[in-house]
Amino acid sequence: MRRRSLTDESVVDFGPLEPAALPVLATPQRAGVPLTTWVRDNAALVRTRMRERGAVLFRGFSEGADALRPVVEAIGGEGALAYQDGATPRSALGEGVYSSTEYPSDQTIEMHNEACYSWSWPRVLGFACARPSQTGGQTPLADSRNVLRRLPHDLVSRMERYGVRYLRNYTPGVGIPWQEALGCDESGLDAYADRTRVRVAHIAEDHLRTEAVRPAVVRHPDTGEWVWFNQATSFHLSTIGDELAEELLGQVGPERVPKTTRLGDGSEFTRADLGAIREAFAAETTAFDWQPGDVLVVDNLLAAHGRAPFTGTREIRVAMAAAADWNDVETRPARAGLPEHDGITVQTKGERR
């Protein structure tokens, strides 16, 4: 009988964490299997599992959370990406690894696909658990294919036609400073706008605004399936809850809210629109409790993620790989950037079929 090496694909068992739920669970069948080496030797198999289910959770391997960056790089086929164009606070932990979003522990982070408001975004997203919270703190997942199928046809049609407009207002003492978020100073704003297909405007001496229109629906380049890929709800002002949103509006006014979304034509999303999207996510969302050393890899197009409130100390690390941009995928609508009358238009790959 052939002796199995530690890197043989049969050394790792793939099975559902829960029936028909995200993610698929990968566990070693013997002690001491090095996750980094195993994934490097079996990256194609992992990518296949990710395409099938959207996410893979590695549990019980010898390296634990330290395997995050090399695992993400092996699956993505390139080095870890820097966190750029950030919309949430994070801390750099070194070598392409970051803290998870540093929001107050009593808040929920809504379901979203990473960085899809930007011109470029990662196709592979990784999380690792260095320390689980005392209670809560799950990283819920939802299949973006199924979310799209659940949405009302009229809402999808409007968003396929117009996309999502992402608005960000930078003012002193509110949210992330624009120099940190955009990664440049005043002299680099024009280059940033050209590179990212974003409109940048000085509204006042202490007020910088950016606007970008991105597609709402994407065809996965490997599976050919259409997926819901936007942050219409998680980027919207209402994501912080009605009470906090009302308080914030009272403090800064509607023209200075740190971030929000509209339909790509500039019209406001209705409560019914936002409610329908949230209901679709709720129907598809599954969650698991983190264990020390867990490493989760996610296909950013196929699976959305979020964060549950928690108590105690929680340390979840994040890394990203496989950079893509809107020219790399077929989209609905088939344009990314601002409408032609705004002066920035980009034709993306393929027309709607």
Phi, psi and chi 1 to 4 in degrees:
 res  aa     phi    psi   chi1   chi2   chi3   chi4
   1 MET       -  137.6  177.8 -179.7  -64.9      -
   2 ARG   -68.3  131.8 -179.4  173.4   68.9   91.3
   3 ARG   -81.1  127.6 -179.8  179.5  177.8   82.1
   4 ARG   -80.0  131.9  -64.1 -177.2  -59.8  174.5
   5 SER   -81.1  166.7   73.3      -      -      -
   6 LEU   -66.8  -17.7  -72.5  178.4      -      -
   7 THR  -100.0   -1.6   60.8      -      -      -
   8 ASP   -61.6  136.4 -168.9  -46.0      -      -
   9 GLU   -61.5  -25.9   69.8  175.9   55.6      -
  10 SER   -73.4   -9.9   63.6      -      -      -
  11 VAL   -71.5  -19.8  168.2      -      -      -
  12 VAL  -111.8  132.7  171.7      -      -      -
  13 ASP   -98.8  130.5  178.3   60.3      -      -
  14 PHE  -106.1  127.5  -74.5   90.6      -      -
  15 GLY  -157.3  163.3      -      -      -      -
  16 PRO   -70.7  134.7   26.7  -34.0      -      -
  17 LEU   -62.0  -42.4 -167.8   63.7      -      -
  18 GLU  -140.0  150.9  -64.9 -179.9   10.6      -
  19 PRO   -55.8  129.5  -25.7   34.5      -      -
  20 ALA    60.2   22.4      -      -      -      -
  21 ALA  -119.2  153.5      -      -      -      -
  22 LEU   -80.0  148.6  -75.6  166.3      -      -
  23 PRO   -92.7  173.5   35.3  -35.7      -      -
  24 VAL   -76.7  142.0   61.6      -      -      -
  25 LEU   -99.8  129.9  178.3   64.8      -      -
  26 ALA  -116.2  121.7      -      -      -      -
  27 THR  -131.5  144.9   53.5      -      -      -
  28 PRO   -74.7  147.2   28.0  -33.5      -      -
  29 GLN   -92.5    3.0  -63.4 -173.6   51.7      -
  30 ARG  -150.7  163.0   64.8  176.7   75.1  169.7
  31 ALA   -74.5  151.2      -      -      -      -
  32 GLY    82.8   13.2      -      -      -      -
  33 VAL   -73.7  121.3  176.0      -      -      -
  34 PRO   -79.3  117.9   27.4  -30.6      -      -
  35 LEU   -62.0  -44.4  180.0   57.0      -      -
  36 THR   -57.4  -51.0  -63.2      -      -      -
  37 THR   -64.2  -42.9  -56.5      -      -      -
  38 TRP   -62.7  -43.9 -171.7   89.7      -      -
  39 VAL   -67.6  -39.8  169.1      -      -      -
  40 ARG   -59.3  -37.5  -76.6  172.8  177.2  162.4
  41 ASP   -81.5  -16.7  -72.0  -11.0      -      -
  42 ASN  -131.2   31.5  -63.6  -79.3      -      -
  43 ALA   -60.6  -37.7      -      -      -      -
  44 ALA   -63.4  -39.0      -      -      -      -
  45 LEU   -64.5  -42.8  173.8   64.6      -      -
  46 VAL   -63.3  -42.5  177.3      -      -      -
  47 ARG   -62.1  -36.1  -74.6 -168.8  -73.9  -93.3
  48 THR   -63.6  -45.0  -63.1      -      -      -
  49 ARG   -63.6  -38.3  -66.1  -69.2 -175.0  -93.8
  50 MET   -65.7  -39.3  -72.3  172.8   65.3      -
  51 ARG   -65.9  -35.1  -74.3 -165.7  -64.6  -91.2
  52 GLU   -70.7  -45.0  -67.8  169.3   -6.9      -
  53 ARG  -116.4  -17.1  -64.1  -69.9  -66.3  -83.3
  54 GLY    98.5  -26.7      -      -      -      -
  55 ALA  -159.5  149.4      -      -      -      -
  56 VAL  -128.6  132.5  176.2      -      -      -
  57 LEU  -108.6  117.5  174.6   63.8      -      -
  58 PHE   -92.9  125.9  -66.4   99.2      -      -
  59 ARG  -137.7  134.9  174.0  169.6  -73.4  172.5
  60 GLY    92.2   14.1      -      -      -      -
  61 PHE   -90.5  160.2  -71.2   83.3      -      -
  62 SER   -69.9  -30.7   60.7      -      -      -
  63 GLU   -84.6  -22.5  -66.1  160.1  -72.7      -
  64 GLY    63.3 -142.8      -      -      -      -
  65 ALA   -65.0  -21.2      -      -      -      -
  66 ASP   -65.8  -14.9  -68.7  -21.5      -      -
  67 ALA   -82.1   -5.5      -      -      -      -
  68 LEU   -53.6  -59.7  174.7   62.8      -      -
  69 ARG   -61.4  -52.2 -179.7 -176.9   56.8   81.2
  70 PRO   -61.8  -31.8   16.8  -29.2      -      -
  71 VAL   -67.9  -46.6  162.8      -      -      -
  72 VAL   -62.6  -40.5  167.0      -      -      -
  73 GLU   -65.6  -39.3  -69.5  178.3  -20.8      -
  74 ALA   -65.2  -41.3      -      -      -      -
  75 ILE   -73.0  -39.2  -64.2  169.0      -      -
  76 GLY   -78.0  -19.6      -      -      -      -
  77 GLY    78.7   15.5      -      -      -      -
  78 GLU  -160.4  176.1   59.5 -176.9   40.1      -
  79 GLY   -66.4  160.6      -      -      -      -
  80 ALA   -63.8  146.8      -      -      -      -
  81 LEU   -91.6  150.0  -58.1  174.7      -      -
  82 ALA   -77.9  149.7      -      -      -      -
  83 TYR   -81.7  105.3 -178.2   58.3      -      -
  84 GLN  -121.8  158.7  -62.9  178.1  -29.7      -
  85 ASP    56.2   37.8 -150.4   10.6      -      -
  86 GLY   -68.2  139.4      -      -      -      -
  87 ALA  -109.1   -4.2      -      -      -      -
  88 THR  -137.0  154.4   58.7      -      -      -
  89 PRO   -75.3  134.1   26.3  -33.5      -      -
  90 ARG  -141.7  164.0  -61.7  179.0 -171.5  -92.0
  91 SER  -115.1  135.6  -63.1      -      -      -
  92 ALA   -76.4  127.5      -      -      -      -
  93 LEU  -104.3   -1.1  -56.7  178.3      -      -
  94 GLY   102.8  144.8      -      -      -      -
  95 GLU    55.9   43.5  -62.2 -174.2  -39.8      -
  96 GLY    77.4   13.3      -      -      -      -
  97 VAL  -111.6  138.6  177.8      -      -      -
  98 TYR  -131.3  162.0  -62.8   84.0      -      -
  99 SER   -70.9  157.2   66.7      -      -      -
 100 SER   -70.2  167.8   57.3      -      -      -
 101 THR   -53.1  129.3  -62.3      -      -      -
 102 GLU   -93.1   64.8  -64.5  168.3   -6.1      -
 103 TYR   -95.0  156.1  -87.2  177.9      -      -
 104 PRO   -52.4  143.2  -28.1   35.8      -      -
 105 SER   -66.0  -19.0   61.4      -      -      -
 106 ASP   -87.3    0.7   61.7  -16.1      -      -
 107 GLN  -100.1  148.4  -66.5 -176.3   12.1      -
 108 THR   -91.9  136.2  -64.0      -      -      -
 109 ILE   -98.7  118.3  -62.2  176.4      -      -
 110 GLU   -66.6  161.1  -76.7 -160.8   80.8      -
 111 MET   -62.9  136.6  -55.8  -58.9  -68.5      -
 112 HIS  -161.7  161.5   61.6  -77.0      -      -
 113 ASN  -100.8  133.5  -57.0   89.5      -      -
 114 GLU   -61.1  125.2 -171.1   67.8   29.2      -
 115 ALA    62.8   19.8      -      -      -      -
 116 CYS   -73.0   -4.9   56.5      -      -      -
 117 TYR   -79.2  -13.9   53.9   83.1      -      -
 118 SER   -89.7  169.9  -62.6      -      -      -
 119 TRP   -70.8  -37.7  176.0 -107.7      -      -
 120 SER  -121.3  154.9   62.2      -      -      -
 121 TRP  -157.5  159.8   27.1  -93.2      -      -
 122 PRO   -82.2  143.1   31.0  -34.9      -      -
 123 ARG   -86.3  -26.1  -72.9 -168.6   56.0 -174.7
 124 VAL  -118.2  130.3  176.1      -      -      -
 125 LEU  -126.0  134.3 -175.4   62.2      -      -
 126 GLY  -126.8  144.4      -      -      -      -
 127 PHE  -127.9  148.6  -58.8   87.5      -      -
 128 ALA  -141.0  141.0      -      -      -      -
 129 CYS   -98.5  107.6  179.2      -      -      -
 130 ALA   -87.1  -32.8      -      -      -      -
 131 ARG  -153.4  117.4 -179.2 -175.0  -63.6 -179.7
 132 PRO   -75.9  155.1   27.8  -32.8      -      -
 133 SER   -71.2  165.8   54.3      -      -      -
 134 GLN   -67.3  -46.1 -177.0  176.7  -11.3      -
 135 THR  -138.6  153.4   64.2      -      -      -
 136 GLY    66.5 -149.8      -      -      -      -
 137 GLY    76.3   15.2      -      -      -      -
 138 GLN   -65.2  157.3  -63.7   88.8   -8.3      -
 139 THR  -108.4   85.7  -60.9      -      -      -
 140 PRO   -64.9  154.9   22.5  -31.7      -      -
 141 LEU  -130.2  151.1  -60.8  167.8      -      -
 142 ALA  -144.4  135.6      -      -      -      -
 143 ASP   -71.3  116.3 -169.7  -47.6      -      -
 144 SER   -67.3  -24.0  -60.2      -      -      -
 145 ARG   -68.2  -44.7  -63.6  163.9  -73.1 -163.1
 146 ASN   -72.6  -34.3  -66.8  -20.6      -      -
 147 VAL   -59.3  -45.5  170.4      -      -      -
 148 LEU   -59.2  -42.6  176.8   60.6      -      -
 149 ARG   -64.3  -28.3  -64.0 -175.7 -172.4  109.7
 150 ARG   -82.4  -15.3  -75.2 -175.9  176.3  -86.5
 151 LEU   -78.1  149.4  -70.9  166.4      -      -
 152 PRO   -60.5  140.2  -21.3   31.6      -      -
 153 HIS   -59.7  -40.8  176.6   73.3      -      -
 154 ASP   -66.8  -36.4   65.1  -41.4      -      -
 155 LEU   -66.8  -45.9  173.0   59.7      -      -
 156 VAL   -60.8  -41.7  173.0      -      -      -
 157 SER   -61.1  -43.5  -65.1      -      -      -
 158 ARG   -64.5  -41.4  -82.7 -175.1  -75.3  129.9
 159 MET   -75.2  -29.9  -65.8 -174.0   68.5      -
 160 GLU   -66.2  -33.5  -74.7 -177.7  -22.4      -
 161 ARG   -76.7  -43.3 -179.7  177.6 -178.3 -175.7
 162 TYR  -108.6  -22.0  -63.2  113.9      -      -
 163 GLY    75.2 -165.1      -      -      -      -
 164 VAL  -119.3  132.9  178.7      -      -      -
 165 ARG   -99.0  120.7 -177.5  175.3  -65.7 -112.9
 166 TYR  -102.2  121.1  -61.8   92.0      -      -
 167 LEU  -114.0  134.0  -62.0   97.4      -      -
 168 ARG  -131.2  132.8  -59.2  179.1   69.8  176.6
 169 ASN  -118.1  126.5  -68.2  -72.3      -      -
 170 TYR  -111.1  116.6  -59.5   93.9      -      -
 171 THR  -135.5  152.3   55.0      -      -      -
 172 PRO   -57.6  132.4  -25.7   35.3      -      -
 173 GLY    80.8    1.9      -      -      -      -
 174 VAL  -125.0  111.9 -178.3      -      -      -
 175 GLY    73.2 -164.5      -      -      -      -
 176 ILE   -77.9  134.6  -58.8  172.9      -      -
 177 PRO   -58.4  143.4  -21.8   32.5      -      -
 178 TRP   -63.9  -31.7   66.7  -98.6      -      -
 179 GLN   -61.7  -37.0  -65.6   88.7  -17.9      -
 180 GLU   -73.4  -44.4  178.1 -177.6  -23.3      -
 181 ALA   -67.3  -42.4      -      -      -      -
 182 LEU   -90.1  -15.0  -51.7 -173.1      -      -
 183 GLY    71.3   33.1      -      -      -      -
 184 CYS  -156.4  170.6   65.3      -      -      -
 185 ASP  -107.6 -168.6   56.8   18.6      -      -
 186 GLU   -56.1  -39.1 -172.8   73.3   34.1      -
 187 SER   -68.5  -18.0   64.5      -      -      -
 188 GLY  -101.0    4.0      -      -      -      -
 189 LEU   -65.1  -42.3  -77.2  177.1      -      -
 190 ASP   -62.7  -43.2  -72.8  -16.6      -      -
 191 ALA   -64.9  -39.1      -      -      -      -
 192 TYR   -61.4  -45.6  169.8   82.1      -      -
 193 ALA   -62.0  -42.9      -      -      -      -
 194 ASP   -65.7  -42.7  -70.8  -18.2      -      -
 195 ARG   -70.0  -34.3 -177.3  178.1   69.0 -105.7
 196 THR  -106.3    1.4   61.1      -      -      -
 197 ARG    55.6   50.2  -79.7   68.5  164.0  179.0
 198 VAL  -122.5  141.1  169.3      -      -      -
 199 ARG   -86.7  128.1  176.3 -159.5  -82.3  170.0
 200 VAL  -116.3  129.2  179.1      -      -      -
 201 ALA  -139.4  135.0      -      -      -      -
 202 HIS   -85.9  107.0  -81.3  -71.2      -      -
 203 ILE   -79.2  -36.5  -53.0  -58.2      -      -
 204 ALA  -153.2  173.7      -      -      -      -
 205 GLU   -58.5  -32.6 -174.9  175.8  -10.3      -
 206 ASP  -107.9   21.1   65.3  -17.3      -      -
 207 HIS  -142.7  111.8 -178.2 -174.2      -      -
 208 LEU  -111.0  136.2 -174.9   79.8      -      -
 209 ARG  -125.3  139.6  175.7  179.0  -65.1  161.1
 210 THR  -121.3  146.8   64.3      -      -      -
 211 GLU  -135.9  138.6  -67.5 -176.9   64.1      -
 212 ALA  -146.2  139.4      -      -      -      -
 213 VAL  -109.1  124.2  175.7      -      -      -
 214 ARG  -124.2  153.4  -51.1  -59.4 -171.0 -160.5
 215 PRO   -61.0  159.5  -25.6   36.5      -      -
 216 ALA  -104.2  -24.0      -      -      -      -
 217 VAL  -132.8  136.4 -179.7      -      -      -
 218 VAL  -130.5  144.6  173.1      -      -      -
 219 ARG   -91.5  124.3 -172.4 -167.9  -71.2  -86.7
 220 HIS   -64.0  127.4 -166.9  -78.4      -      -
 221 PRO   -66.5  -19.9   20.4  -30.8      -      -
 222 ASP   -98.6  -43.6  -62.8  -35.0      -      -
 223 THR   -90.5  -19.9   71.6      -      -      -
 224 GLY    77.6    5.4      -      -      -      -
 225 GLU   -89.1  146.2  -62.2  164.0  -67.1      -
 226 TRP   -82.0  138.5  -70.4  101.6      -      -
 227 VAL  -133.6  153.3  -58.7      -      -      -
 228 TRP   -79.4  118.2 -173.5 -110.5      -      -
 229 PHE  -141.7   81.4 -171.4   69.4      -      -
 230 ASN  -163.5  174.8   62.1   77.1      -      -
 231 GLN  -125.1   45.0  -69.3 -166.2   20.2      -
 232 ALA   -56.8  -39.2      -      -      -      -
 233 THR   -92.3  -46.5   47.8      -      -      -
 234 SER   -69.9  -20.8   63.5      -      -      -
 235 PHE   -93.3  -13.9 -147.7   92.2      -      -
 236 HIS   -74.5  149.2 -167.8  -91.2      -      -
 237 LEU   -52.7  -34.5  174.9   61.2      -      -
 238 SER   -66.9  -11.4   62.5      -      -      -
 239 THR   -63.9  -22.1 -166.6      -      -      -
 240 ILE   -87.9   -0.2   63.2  176.1      -      -
 241 GLY    95.6  151.9      -      -      -      -
 242 ASP   -60.4  -42.5  -69.9  -17.1      -      -
 243 GLU   -65.4  -48.3 -175.1  175.9  -21.5      -
 244 LEU   -66.9  -37.0  -76.7  176.5      -      -
 245 ALA   -62.9  -42.7      -      -      -      -
 246 GLU   -64.5  -40.1 -175.3  176.4  -12.4      -
 247 GLU   -64.4  -42.9 -178.6 -179.8  -20.1      -
 248 LEU   -64.8  -43.0 -178.3   61.1      -      -
 249 LEU   -60.4  -37.6  -75.1  170.0      -      -
 250 GLY   -66.7  -30.7      -      -      -      -
 251 GLN   -81.6  -43.4  -68.8  174.8  -11.2      -
 252 VAL  -115.2  -16.4  -56.1      -      -      -
 253 GLY    85.0  159.9      -      -      -      -
 254 PRO   -65.2  -23.6   22.1  -33.4      -      -
 255 GLU   -85.3   -4.7  -64.4  -57.0  -49.3      -
 256 ARG  -124.3   14.5  -72.8 -179.5  177.0 -118.5
 257 VAL   -62.2  139.4  -64.5      -      -      -
 258 PRO   -56.4  -39.8  -25.4   34.9      -      -
 259 LYS  -158.4  149.4   62.2  179.0 -176.2  177.9
 260 THR  -165.7  175.1 -164.2      -      -      -
 261 THR  -127.2  158.1   56.4      -      -      -
 262 ARG  -140.2  170.4  -64.8  174.8 -176.4  161.9
 263 LEU   -64.0  154.2 -157.9   60.7      -      -
 264 GLY   -58.2  -25.1      -      -      -      -
 265 ASP   -81.7    1.2   64.8   -6.2      -      -
 266 GLY    97.6   -9.4      -      -      -      -
 267 SER   -76.4  153.1   59.8      -      -      -
 268 GLU   -76.8  144.6  -63.1  -77.0   -5.5      -
 269 PHE   -69.9  139.8  -73.2  113.3      -      -
 270 THR   -84.8  164.2   66.9      -      -      -
 271 ARG   -58.3  -36.2  -80.9 -175.1  172.9  -89.2
 272 ALA   -65.3  -40.8      -      -      -      -
 273 ASP   -59.5  -53.5  -68.2  -23.5      -      -
 274 LEU   -63.6  -38.6  -60.4  172.6      -      -
 275 GLY   -64.1  -39.7      -      -      -      -
 276 ALA   -64.7  -39.9      -      -      -      -
 277 ILE   -66.0  -43.9  -63.1  169.5      -      -
 278 ARG   -65.8  -36.1  -71.9  175.4  172.8  131.4
 279 GLU   -65.7  -39.8  -73.3  177.0    8.5      -
 280 ALA   -64.0  -42.6      -      -      -      -
 281 PHE   -63.0  -44.9  -88.0  124.0      -      -
 282 ALA   -59.6  -37.2      -      -      -      -
 283 ALA   -70.0  -23.4      -      -      -      -
 284 GLU  -106.1   -6.1  -69.2  -62.5  -31.3      -
 285 THR   -79.3  133.9  -64.7      -      -      -
 286 THR  -126.8  160.2   61.6      -      -      -
 287 ALA  -148.0  156.5      -      -      -      -
 288 PHE  -136.0  157.9   63.0   92.9      -      -
 289 ASP   -85.9  129.8  -68.5  -30.4      -      -
 290 TRP   -64.9  143.2  -75.6  107.7      -      -
 291 GLN  -120.7  148.0  -65.2 -176.9   12.9      -
 292 PRO   -54.5  132.6  -24.7   34.6      -      -
 293 GLY    90.5   -6.8      -      -      -      -
 294 ASP   -60.8  140.7  -78.3   -7.4      -      -
 295 VAL  -126.7  122.5  175.1      -      -      -
 296 LEU  -112.9  127.8  173.3   70.5      -      -
 297 VAL  -116.3  135.2  -71.8      -      -      -
 298 VAL  -128.1  134.9  178.8      -      -      -
 299 ASP   -78.1  110.4 -175.4  -50.5      -      -
 300 ASN   -64.0  -23.5 -169.1   33.9      -      -
 301 LEU   -81.8  -34.6  -71.3  168.5      -      -
 302 LEU   -89.2  -20.4  -67.0  179.6      -      -
 303 ALA  -138.9  129.5      -      -      -      -
 304 ALA   -89.4  159.1      -      -      -      -
 305 HIS  -140.2  167.3   67.4  -80.0      -      -
 306 GLY  -153.3 -158.4      -      -      -      -
 307 ARG  -149.4  132.8 -168.2 -154.1   69.9 -174.4
 308 ALA   -86.0  153.0      -      -      -      -
 309 PRO   -59.7  158.6  -20.5   32.2      -      -
 310 PHE  -151.6  166.8   63.7   92.2      -      -
 311 THR  -122.9  156.4   63.1      -      -      -
 312 GLY    83.6 -171.9      -      -      -      -
 313 THR   -89.4  129.9  -58.9      -      -      -
 314 ARG  -125.6  126.2  177.8 -176.9 -173.2  -93.1
 315 GLU  -126.4   98.5 -174.2 -178.5  -16.4      -
 316 ILE  -114.1  124.8  -56.5  -62.9      -      -
 317 ARG   -96.0  154.6  -56.8  170.3 -173.8  172.4
 318 VAL  -132.9  140.8  178.5      -      -      -
 319 ALA  -144.2  154.3      -      -      -      -
 320 MET  -135.6  152.2  -60.6  163.4  -78.0      -
 321 ALA  -153.6  175.1      -      -      -      -
 322 ALA    62.8   68.4      -      -      -      -
 323 ALA   -63.7  138.3      -      -      -      -
 324 ALA  -138.8  162.8      -      -      -      -
 325 ASP  -139.3 -179.6   63.6   41.3      -      -
 326 TRP   -68.8  -14.4  -67.3  104.9      -      -
 327 ASN   -77.8  -12.4  -82.6  -29.8      -      -
 328 ASP   -89.9   -9.2  -63.6  -33.2      -      -
 329 VAL  -133.4  155.3  -70.7      -      -      -
 330 GLU   -85.2  135.2 -171.2  176.3  -13.3      -
 331 THR  -135.4  163.1   64.2      -      -      -
 332 ARG  -126.7  113.9  -64.3  176.4  177.0  171.5
 333 PRO   -70.6  168.1   28.9  -35.1      -      -
 334 ALA   -87.4   30.0      -      -      -      -
 335 ARG  -139.8  147.3  -66.1  179.7 -176.6  -86.6
 336 ALA  -134.4  131.9      -      -      -      -
 337 GLY   124.5 -178.3      -      -      -      -
 338 LEU   -81.8  155.4  -68.7  166.3      -      -
 339 PRO   -56.6  160.3  -24.7   34.4      -      -
 340 GLU   -56.1  -37.0  -70.0 -176.3    0.7      -
 341 HIS   -71.2  -11.7   59.1   76.9      -      -
 342 ASP   -90.1   -6.4  -75.6  -37.6      -      -
 343 GLY    93.2   -3.5      -      -      -      -
 344 ILE  -130.7  111.4  -56.1  173.4      -      -
 345 THR  -135.9  136.9  -60.2      -      -      -
 346 VAL  -130.4  128.5  176.2      -      -      -
 347 GLN   -86.0  121.5 -174.1   68.3   42.2      -
 348 THR   -91.1  173.6   60.1      -      -      -
 349 LYS   -67.8  120.1 -177.7  179.4 -179.6 -179.4
 350 GLY    83.5  154.8      -      -      -      -
 351 GLU  -108.4  162.8  -65.0  -67.0  -17.9      -
 352 ARG   -62.0  136.7  175.9  174.3  174.3  174.9
 353 ARG  -110.6      -  -69.8 -175.3  174.4   88.6
